[in-house]
Amino acid sequence: MSGLVASLLVLSALSGLLVVLTRDPRRQVYALAGNGLVLGLLFLALQAPDVALSEIAVGTAVTPFLFLAALAAIAMDRAGR
């Protein structure tokens, strides 16, 4: 196992732990996006570029955007009451 893959595995574990331990929902979404980026880089290092591109697109961009939109909608609903 190369040093790059080993370090990306450690970073993946740490970023996943950060997602779980973060209590603020907005920061949790940012941590989730970072985790998706680290996983995409790990897939790229493991020579799976199609999976890496999908992970970066979905795990780093689309899913966090949807979570942030849901958090904004919740905040607007609470402000309207």
N, C-alpha and C positions, 0 to 999 in steps of 0.2 A: 504494500500500500504506500502510495507516495505521500510526501509531507503535505502537499496541497489538499489532497482528499482527506487526510487525517485532521488537518486544521479546519476544513469546512465541516466535517462531521462534528467537531467540538463546537464550532460556531453555531451549527444547526441545533445542537442540544441546548446551548446557552440561550439562543434566541427563542426557542420553544419554551424554555423555563421562564424567560422574561414575559412572554405572552400570558402564561398562566399566573404568574405572581403579580402582575400589574393590576391595580384595582380601579384606576380611572378608565372609563370606557374609551375615551378619545385616545389616550396614550396606548391603550391596549390595541386599538386599530392600527396605530403607527407601528407598534411592535409586531403585529401580524404581517404588515407589509414588509417589514425588515426580514421577518422569518421567511416570507415567500421569496424575497430576493436571495437570501442565503441558500435556500433550497434550489432555486434556479441555477445559481452558480455551482452548487454541488452536482446537479445533473449535467451541467456543461462540462465539469471536470471529469465526470464519469462517462463522457462521450455519448450523451443522449441529447443532442441539440433540439430535437422536436419536443421532447418532454420539458426541457429547460425553457424553451420559448413559451410553451403552454403555461408552465408554472409562473414564469415572470409576468405573463399577460393576465392570468387569472388571480394568482396569489399575491401579486404586488400591486396591481392596478384595479381590476374590476371588483373583487370582493371587498377590499378596504373602502373603495368609493361607495359601494352599496351600504356598507355599515355606517359610513359617515353621513350618508343621505338619510338613513333611518334615524340616527342620533339627532340630526337637525330637525327632522319631522317631529320627533318626540319633544324636543325643546320648544318648537313652535306651538305644539299642541298644549304643552304645560303653560306657556306664556299667554295663550288665548283664554285660559280659564280664569 
